Amino acid sequence: MKEHWDERYSAESYMYGTHPNAWFAAKLEGLTPGRLLLPADGEGRNAVYAAQKKWDVTAFDQSVEGRKKALKLAAGRSVNIVYNIHDLTEFAGEKDHFDAIALIFVHMPDDIRQKVHHKLMESLKPGGHLILEAFTKAQLHKNTGGPRQEHLLYECEQIKQDFNALELIERSELTVHLDEGPLHSGEASVIRLFARKI
């Protein structure tokens, strides 16, 4: 998978654009800046946006090429981000450390997903928030982005169960219009979650 993402991100253009995900930006707007974690952040559009909003941003991804473009974007907008290289299974964050975590189109098979989501919940501070947007299984028949393997797409109940230790603020399954670069464009079926650690 690392090779796949390195190849994708080696293009000069930003595959998912340089503007933040709309759901992420909207939810971040209502939170007080603090420490933010962005797993699998690719080319850094969300990390750079958050840094512009005065968040202390830590991002990671398995792609070296993604990191290069993220740091280039950050430099172009005169902000600093910490961007580490490792995959989702290697995440070992400090307990009760982050004020917010955002999972924006981060897709994993079942055996990995549950473990990673549990570790991420542990690294949220009490009172910290989780922001999530992901493709549902209905997205499989749409050519507007996301994995082409059904086992990597989500159901609302899966996400609810993974984060059942959090206080649910908002959860919805809906069709949205994506305008996030050439690879996320058009009508898409998504799950959105906004929750808080008690």
C-alpha positions in Angstrom: 0.0 0.0 0.0 2.9 2.4 0.7 4.0 2.1 -2.9 0.5 2.8 -4.1 0.2 6.0 -2.2 3.7 7.1 -3.0 2.9 6.7 -6.7 -0.4 8.6 -6.3 1.2 11.5 -4.4 4.2 11.8 -6.7 2.1 13.8 -9.2 2.8 17.5 -9.1 -0.9 18.4 -8.5 -2.7 17.7 -5.2 -4.9 14.6 -5.8 -7.4 15.7 -3.2 -7.0 19.4 -3.5 -5.4 21.9 -1.2 -8.6 23.0 0.7 -9.8 21.2 3.8 -12.6 18.7 3.9 -15.8 20.6 4.5 -17.1 18.5 7.5 -13.7 18.7 9.2 -13.5 22.5 8.7 -17.0 23.0 10.0 -16.5 21.0 13.1 -13.1 22.4 13.8 -14.5 25.9 13.7 -16.5 25.4 16.9 -13.5 24.0 18.9 -10.9 25.8 20.9 -7.4 25.2 19.3 -5.2 22.7 21.1 -3.4 19.6 20.1 -4.8 17.9 16.9 -3.9 14.5 15.4 -4.6 13.7 11.8 -3.9 10.1 10.9 -3.3 9.1 7.3 -3.4 12.8 6.3 -1.9 12.3 2.8 -0.9 15.5 1.1 -1.7 17.6 4.2 -4.6 19.7 3.2 -6.4 19.3 6.5 -3.3 19.6 8.6 -2.3 22.9 7.0 -5.7 24.3 7.3 -5.8 23.5 11.1 -2.4 25.0 11.6 -3.7 28.2 10.0 -6.4 28.1 12.6 -3.8 28.0 15.4 -4.0 24.3 16.2 -0.8 22.4 17.2 -0.9 19.8 14.5 0.6 16.3 14.4 -0.1 14.3 11.2 1.2 11.0 9.9 1.0 8.8 6.9 2.9 6.0 5.4 3.7 8.0 2.2 7.0 9.8 1.9 5.6 11.6 -1.2 2.5 12.7 0.7 4.7 14.2 3.5 6.8 16.1 1.0 3.7 17.7 -0.5 2.2 18.4 3.0 5.4 20.2 4.1 5.5 22.1 0.8 1.9 23.3 1.3 2.6 24.3 4.9 5.7 26.3 3.9 3.7 28.0 1.2 1.1 29.1 3.8 3.7 30.0 6.4 2.6 27.5 9.0 4.4 24.6 10.8 3.1 21.1 11.2 4.7 17.9 12.6 4.3 15.2 10.0 5.6 11.7 10.8 6.0 8.6 8.6 4.4 5.4 9.8 1.3 3.4 9.0 -1.9 3.2 11.1 -0.9 0.0 12.9 2.3 1.6 14.2 0.5 4.5 16.0 1.3 4.5 19.7 0.2 7.9 20.9 0.3 9.1 24.5 -2.8 8.5 26.6 -5.1 11.5 27.1 -2.8 13.7 24.9 -4.9 15.2 22.0 -7.7 17.7 22.2 -9.0 16.5 18.9 -8.5 13.7 16.4 -9.8 13.8 12.8 -10.2 10.7 10.6 -11.0 12.0 7.1 -11.5 9.1 4.6 -9.3 6.8 6.6 -10.3 3.3 5.5 -9.1 0.0 7.0 -10.1 -3.7 7.0 -12.1 -4.9 10.0 -9.2 -6.5 11.9 -7.1 -3.3 11.8 -9.9 -0.8 12.0 -11.1 -1.7 15.5 -7.6 -1.8 17.0 -6.6 1.5 15.5 -9.8 3.2 16.5 -9.4 1.9 20.1 -5.9 3.3 20.3 -7.0 6.6 18.9 -9.7 6.9 21.5 -7.2 6.3 24.3 -5.0 9.1 23.0 -7.9 11.7 23.2 -8.0 13.8 26.3 -11.2 13.7 28.4 -13.3 16.4 26.8 -11.5 15.9 23.5 -13.4 15.6 20.2 -13.4 13.1 17.4 -14.3 14.2 13.8 -14.8 11.5 11.2 -16.0 11.3 7.6 -15.7 8.0 5.7 -17.3 6.4 2.7 -20.1 3.9 3.2 -20.6 0.6 1.3 -23.1 2.4 -1.0 -20.1 4.3 -2.4 -18.8 1.1 -4.1 -21.1 1.8 -7.1 -20.1 5.4 -7.5 -17.1 6.7 -9.4 -16.5 9.7 -7.2 -13.7 8.4 -4.8 -12.9 5.9 -2.2 -11.7 2.3 -2.0 -12.9 0.0 -4.7 -13.0 -3.0 -2.3 -16.2 -3.4 -0.3 -14.4 -4.6 2.8 -12.7 -1.3 3.1 -16.0 0.7 3.1 -18.0 1.2 6.3 -21.4 0.8 7.7 -22.8 3.2 10.3 -23.2 0.5 12.9 -19.5 -0.4 12.6 -18.4 3.1 13.3 -21.0 3.5 16.2 -19.6 0.3 17.8 -16.0 1.3 17.4 -16.5 4.6 19.2 -19.2 3.6 21.6 -17.1 4.8 24.6 -17.5 8.4 23.3 -20.4 10.7 23.8 -22.2 11.0 20.5 -22.9 14.6 19.4 -23.7 14.1 15.7 -23.9 11.0 13.5 -25.4 10.8 10.0 -25.3 8.7 6.9 -26.0 10.8 3.8 -25.1 11.8 0.2 -22.9 14.8 -0.2 -21.3 16.5 -3.1 -17.5 16.3 -2.9 -15.2 18.9 -4.6 -11.8 17.8 -3.2 -9.5 17.5 -6.2 -9.7 15.1 -9.1 -10.1 11.9 -7.0 -13.0 13.1 -4.8 -15.4 14.8 -7.1 -19.2 14.4 -7.3 -22.0 12.8 -5.3 -20.7 10.4 -2.6 -22.2 8.3 0.1 -20.6 9.1 3.5 -20.8 8.6 7.2 -20.1 11.6 9.4 -19.4 11.4 13.1 -18.7 14.1 15.8 -18.2 12.8 19.3 -16.6 13.7 22.6 -14.6 11.7 25.1 -16.3 11.8 28.5 
